[in-house]
Amino acid sequence: MTGFDAAYVHDTAPWDVGRPQAAIVRAAETGLVRGRVLDIGCGTGELSLYLAARGHPVVGVDAEPTAVARARRKATERGLDVEFCVADALDPPELGRFDTVVDSGLFHVFDDPDREHYVEVIRSLLRPGGHALVLCFADTASGGGGQPDVAGHINYTDNCKPSISDCQDRIQAAGATVNKINGIDTMHNINLLISTKVDDVRTDNDNGAAAITGGGLDFGANAPSDEVTLTNGTYYLENIDLDDDEKLILDTSSGDVTLAVEGGIRLEGSGSGGGTIEVQGDGSGNIYLHGEDARYGWSDDLQMEENSGVLTPNDNATQFKLYGPDDLSVSVGAGTSNLAKFVGVLFSPPGRSGSARVDIDGGEVYGGILTGTTTIDSGSIHYDEALRNTQVISRDSKVVRVTYLHVTINRIEASSG
Ligand SMILES: C[S@@+](CC[C@H](N)C(=O)[O-])C[C@H]1O[C@@H](n2cnc3c(N)ncnc32)[C@H](O)[C@@H]1O
């Protein structure tokens, strides 16, 4: 009996947590798992079954018969169709090619030579354009001494060679990709995430019974109502264009509200008022913004003019998150007398060649900014409201370096107005 089989037989497998690992679930929810899937080293099948329930054709492979028998039993109990087989991942039988290989904890059980071989096997199992998602111990741990790098993920020091980064390079050189699922840490991933999310929502969602039915949200000059409320669910909009005193309410009292927006968001303003997006309730409002502002002649993907607002209860920035691609552009405020106010987290890591930027000119930002360059002409950032550690950054403040979600280093440039 191997160590793995003994752990399954005696029910002592610490990794067998009765559900798929959260990091891979998040990856699947954001569209990183595609088409036909191989769950390599599938254990008792929780991840395979989760992905099958999401509609993927799935093959699960594990070397241990006890684990595979358990996985098959679960599939029958749950009425899910997954092909589970007992096989050595390093010498797999003919399984065909896959769009996605998911590895939840297998890679790091191999020693050096087997890792070399594993890379070759994965490469041979992927279709052109396919990719592998590997959840494994990290190459390094900032905590040192094998401490978890970032809470919520499996991240420990791993000195084996080749490292996951070495393997990633090699698999990429062969035309496929391996994404380390410990964050969204490359331009490729954030752009893929945004376009997949927006496409999926547009395809799958007709906005249900909501007061909006696709198209843009623009009340127009003679609109019957200047306010629309969306309750828990996921919605698609081509753009959002709110004039003075017009309001989009994301009512999260019965669950989170998520919007996928193809184009841009313009919150117009004047001395008397401005357009507003307001989160109500205890949940989160999330916007995935493709941001093709040029189509509308807007200068920015999120354009907030004087007096406009993105607001949450008690300025709780964790309740609003805006995810944009690596070239997202945001302006908060125009003019200095009537401040625009943004409360939330702006997330668009710039990646290798991205040019994400946030311009604050007559506006206040409460929360976190995770983009490329931020300029503050006037106004300020109440940075870290999201992390409950407010620090006000204004034009004369020192440049700060910020790491958040271990994704990106923030660069804030203060320029004179
Ligand atoms: C850490 S466990 C992870 C199991 C499962 N993916 C999960 O997340 O619960 C590693 C798994 O890899 C399997 N395994 C180890 N060596 C293998 C090999 N050469 N081929 C196939 N499976 C293997 C073990 O039996 C075990 O189920």
The ligand as an SDF file (V2000), in Angstrom:
LIG
                    3D

 27 29  0  0  0  0  0  0  0  0999 V2000
   -2.2710   15.8990   -2.6110 C   0  0  0  0  0  0  0  0  0  0  0  0
   -3.2950   14.7280   -3.3340 S   0  0  0  0  0  0  0  0  0  0  0  0
   -4.4790   15.7400   -4.1610 C   0  0  0  0  0  0  0  0  0  0  0  0
   -5.7370   15.0060   -4.5400 C   0  0  0  0  0  0  0  0  0  0  0  0
   -6.8110   15.8540   -5.1750 C   0  0  0  0  0  0  0  0  0  0  0  0
   -6.3710   16.4770   -6.3910 N   0  0  0  0  0  0  0  0  0  0  0  0
   -7.3180   16.8900   -4.2090 C   0  0  0  0  0  0  0  0  0  0  0  0
   -7.1530   18.0940   -4.4530 O   0  0  0  0  0  0  0  0  0  0  0  0
   -7.9150   16.4760   -3.2000 O   0  0  0  0  0  0  0  0  0  0  0  0
   -2.3080   14.0860   -4.6240 C   0  0  0  0  0  0  0  0  0  0  0  0
   -2.9980   12.9950   -5.3900 C   0  0  0  0  0  0  0  0  0  0  0  0
   -2.1450   12.5900   -6.4540 O   0  0  0  0  0  0  0  0  0  0  0  0
   -2.2270   11.1880   -6.5730 C   0  0  0  0  0  0  0  0  0  0  0  0
   -0.9940   10.7240   -7.2110 N   0  0  0  0  0  0  0  0  0  0  0  0
    0.2600   10.6990   -6.6970 C   0  0  0  0  0  0  0  0  0  0  0  0
    1.1270   10.2340   -7.6100 N   0  0  0  0  0  0  0  0  0  0  0  0
    0.4120    9.9830   -8.7230 C   0  0  0  0  0  0  0  0  0  0  0  0
    0.7080    9.5070  -10.0120 C   0  0  0  0  0  0  0  0  0  0  0  0
    1.9720    9.1570  -10.3500 N   0  0  0  0  0  0  0  0  0  0  0  0
   -0.2720    9.3830  -10.8980 N   0  0  0  0  0  0  0  0  0  0  0  0
   -1.5400    9.6880  -10.5910 C   0  0  0  0  0  0  0  0  0  0  0  0
   -1.8960   10.1510   -9.3870 N   0  0  0  0  0  0  0  0  0  0  0  0
   -0.9400   10.2970   -8.4590 C   0  0  0  0  0  0  0  0  0  0  0  0
   -2.4110   10.6980   -5.1590 C   0  0  0  0  0  0  0  0  0  0  0  0
   -3.0090    9.4210   -5.1210 O   0  0  0  0  0  0  0  0  0  0  0  0
   -3.3160   11.7700   -4.5920 C   0  0  0  0  0  0  0  0  0  0  0  0
   -4.6590   11.4340   -4.7740 O   0  0  0  0  0  0  0  0  0  0  0  0
  1  2  1  0
  2  3  1  0
  2 10  1  0
  3  4  1  0
  4  5  1  0
  5  6  1  0
  5  7  1  0
  7  8  2  0
  7  9  1  0
 10 11  1  0
 11 12  1  0
 11 26  1  0
 12 13  1  0
 13 14  1  0
 13 24  1  0
 14 15  1  0
 14 23  1  0
 15 16  2  0
 16 17  1  0
 17 18  1  0
 17 23  2  0
 18 19  1  0
 18 20  2  0
 20 21  1  0
 21 22  2  0
 22 23  1  0
 24 25  1  0
 24 26  1  0
 26 27  1  0
M  CHG  2   2   1   9  -1
M  END
$$$$
